[in-house]
Amino acid sequence: MKFWLISILLFFAARYLLPIIVRLALSSFVRKQMRNGGFAVPPQGQANNGSATSRPGEVRVDFVPPKAAQPSKQHGFTGGEYVDFEEVK
């Protein structure tokens, strides 16, 4: 009888009290991080070379990747190998 009573008490403690405790712990942790700026995204510095200021709506491209060479085609390639299959319904 004592075993069942302890089991039921542990079940109710895990079911009802544990979420409350976790919620309180997480809310205090989040408040602490927000005060310290732990979740803040660092500002992205813009590289300004001073040549020209961009107007609103303009797009500025800093880097254009070089074009890749065309892959050489294999001579005599007719497709691939045929794989027979059976449809399963």
C-alpha positions as CSV (number, residue, x, y, z in Angstrom):
1,M,0.0,0.0,0.0
2,K,2.8,2.3,0.8
3,F,4.4,1.7,-2.6
4,W,1.2,2.7,-4.4
5,L,0.8,5.9,-2.3
6,I,4.4,7.0,-3.1
7,S,3.9,6.1,-6.8
8,I,0.7,8.2,-7.0
9,L,2.3,11.1,-5.2
10,L,5.4,11.0,-7.5
11,F,3.1,10.9,-10.6
12,F,1.1,13.9,-9.5
13,A,4.2,15.8,-8.6
14,A,5.8,15.1,-12.0
15,R,2.5,15.8,-13.8
16,Y,1.5,19.1,-12.0
17,L,4.4,20.5,-10.1
18,L,7.3,19.9,-12.4
19,P,5.9,22.0,-15.3
20,I,5.4,24.9,-12.9
21,I,8.9,24.6,-11.5
22,V,10.4,24.4,-15.1
23,R,8.3,27.4,-16.2
24,L,9.5,29.5,-13.3
25,A,13.1,28.6,-13.8
26,L,13.0,29.3,-17.6
27,S,11.2,32.6,-17.2
28,S,13.9,33.8,-14.7
29,F,16.6,32.6,-17.0
30,V,15.1,34.4,-20.0
31,R,14.6,37.6,-18.0
32,K,18.2,37.5,-16.9
33,Q,19.4,36.9,-20.5
34,M,17.3,39.8,-21.7
35,R,18.8,42.1,-19.1
36,N,22.3,41.1,-20.0
37,G,21.7,41.2,-23.7
38,G,22.3,37.5,-24.2
39,F,19.7,37.1,-26.9
40,A,20.6,40.3,-28.8
41,V,21.7,40.0,-32.4
42,P,25.0,41.8,-32.9
43,P,24.7,44.6,-35.4
44,Q,26.0,43.9,-38.9
45,G,28.6,46.5,-39.8
46,Q,28.3,47.8,-43.3
47,A,31.5,48.2,-45.2
48,N,31.5,51.7,-46.5
49,N,34.3,52.5,-48.9
50,G,33.1,56.1,-49.2
51,S,32.8,56.2,-53.0
52,A,29.1,56.6,-53.3
53,T,26.1,56.5,-51.0
54,S,23.3,54.3,-52.1
55,R,19.8,55.7,-52.5
56,P,16.8,53.8,-51.0
57,G,15.7,51.0,-53.4
58,E,19.0,50.6,-55.0
59,V,20.8,47.2,-55.0
60,R,24.6,47.2,-54.5
61,V,26.5,44.1,-55.5
62,D,29.9,43.8,-53.8
63,F,31.0,40.4,-55.3
64,V,30.2,38.7,-58.6
65,P,31.5,35.1,-58.6
66,P,33.4,34.0,-61.7
67,K,31.5,31.9,-64.2
68,A,32.2,28.2,-64.0
69,A,33.6,26.5,-67.1
70,Q,31.2,24.3,-69.0
71,P,31.6,20.6,-68.0
72,S,33.0,18.5,-70.7
73,K,30.5,16.1,-72.2
74,Q,31.3,12.4,-72.2
75,H,31.4,11.0,-75.7
76,G,29.4,7.9,-76.4
77,F,27.1,8.3,-73.3
78,T,23.7,7.2,-74.4
79,G,21.7,7.6,-71.2
80,G,22.3,5.2,-68.4
81,E,21.7,1.6,-67.5
82,Y,18.2,0.1,-67.5
83,V,16.8,-1.0,-64.2
84,D,13.8,-3.3,-64.3
85,F,11.3,-2.8,-61.5
86,E,8.0,-4.1,-60.5
87,E,5.2,-1.8,-59.2
88,V,3.9,-2.9,-55.8
89,K,0.4,-2.0,-54.9
